[in-house]
Amino acid sequence: MYKKKYLDLIFFLIISFISFNIFLSINANPYSVSGYNGNTQNINVAINTLSNSRKRRDIEKGIDDNDNESGDFDQNSWNIPSDVEVHDDNGTDHLYYEMKIYSNNETIFKKYYIDVEEMLKEPGTEGSIDHPQLVNSYRKAVGIHLNNTYRFYGHTLQQVTIATGGFCYVGDQVHSWLAATQYIAPLMANFGTENMDSSILYADDGKKLVVEWRNVFVRDHVEAGPFIFQMSLYANGDIVFVYDKIPLNPQNITEENHPRKIGISDAYTSEEPFGSILGSPRRSNSTKRVIYEYHKISVPLEQITNKTVVYIMAKPNCIQIENCEECYSSNLQHFECSWCNDETTNTGFCSDQNGLHRRRQDWIQNHCHEKKLDNIEYCKNINSTTTTTVKTVTENDESKKSNTTNDSKNTNKDSVVSDNIDGTKNGRHFSYLLAIFVLLIIFVACWVAYAYYNPSTPSGQFLIKYRFSQWRIPTSHVRYSASLHT
């Protein structure tokens, strides 16, 4: 009986091997790509939150210079796949910042321009004037840990990713599409630092983070000359853009090979069933992740000239408040705050009553859009519930320990008998599974050997294209190689 099963299994593996090679032969063209064609609509992109270890590994490993998907691309590479949606959710007028522009003003320029090299000489300041990932680079980025907690739309930042493309990514999830919405961009464009005089400097003294793009060239307008501009992020959330040398007005920079933006933006994500809109979900077995850009500030491009300063002053908002009583008693100019409590963890956060922030998913799941009858009593109940929960958990733990001890004494004898009865059956099942595992290993080894020694076959081409050194998360837009600076 078992011999027949083994023979059937071997026959199945052989058929699978033949079928797999036939499949590769039919679909050989998509895998034999000699250059990136920019067509992303056929790429199956899944946006997932990465674990910290995976996130760190993907950031550190960078991207091979021989990667077929790095280098030139066209505007289609910024198209969003059909299973991802982006919605503009800034219909409610929430003034998170106040912006002032000082065009061609030498006095204001001198006030806000910061000498990064001198700043790095100060005690306790961290940074670099020649980070290897940012020197002689194109579409590269480096993640840096901040010396202090900096505010962005009220949320705290612990890390910022500096890109050669004239912007900083400030999202807390490392994936492609939020990089297009969660940014601080003094001048996002198709910049590179391949020129000998080009560099990107940054310094962080715990009070402010300063990043300077010095003598960088727009690849599409090299003849225009070098650009010099700065971004300063202060601990209180204020942001300052300082423009020293702008040889070409930003509105004349092409977007053919890279987005062109000046300003800031923040977004949140929401997992929803296919065919639904936020607030009215439909039943579905599959979900999609929708990106909502809830607020952005776009700086008028035509106002950016030499010696220009853009001051974006942060205003108080609800998400900064850290306890229930202060949340309800706050009197903010543009926000009405309410406390959102997570009943499973007995932790919470202060939110505006529209839930427009990065924690919107928590805000919806905990029904925080429902109005509270008595705010004072609500806060008291939260505090008392937290205390009661701690006591209950302690009592339950003690009870479980005593019950477990008694139960184990009563069941030890019975377990010995049942183990003897089931031992033979378990042994047979184990040997059968072991045989399947061994045969599977043999099958994989044979296929790898066949593909290795026959590189011209579809299997060989598949192995070359998807060798281990080329494995990385698929993306559907400009590839930025990044490293983590500790």
Buried (B, 14 or more C-beta within 10 A) or exposed (E): EEEEEEEEBEEEBEEEBEEBBEEBEEEEEEEEEEEBEBEBEEEEBEBEEBEEEEBBEBBEBBBEEEBEBBEEBEEEBBEBBEBBBBBEBBEEEBEBBEBEBBBBBEEBBEEBBBEBEEBBEEEEBBBBBEBEBBBBBBBBBBBBEBBBEBBBBBBBBEBBBBBBBBBBBBBBBBBBBBBBBBBBBBBBBBBBBBEEEBBBBBBBBBEBBBBBBBBBBBBBBEEBEBBBBBBBBBBEBBBBBBBBEBBBEBEEBBBEBBBBBBBBBBBBBBEBEEEBEBEEBEEEEEBBBBBBBBBBBEBEBEBBEBBBBBBBBBBBBBBBBEBBBBBBEBEBEBBEBBBBBBEEEBEBBBBBBBBBBBBBBBBBEBEBBEEBEEBEEBBEBBEEEBEEEEEEEEEEEEEEEEEEEEEEEEEEEEEEEEEEEEEEEEEEEEEBEEBBEEBEEEBEEEBEEBBEEEEEBBBBBBBBEEEEEEEBBEBBBBBBBBBBBE
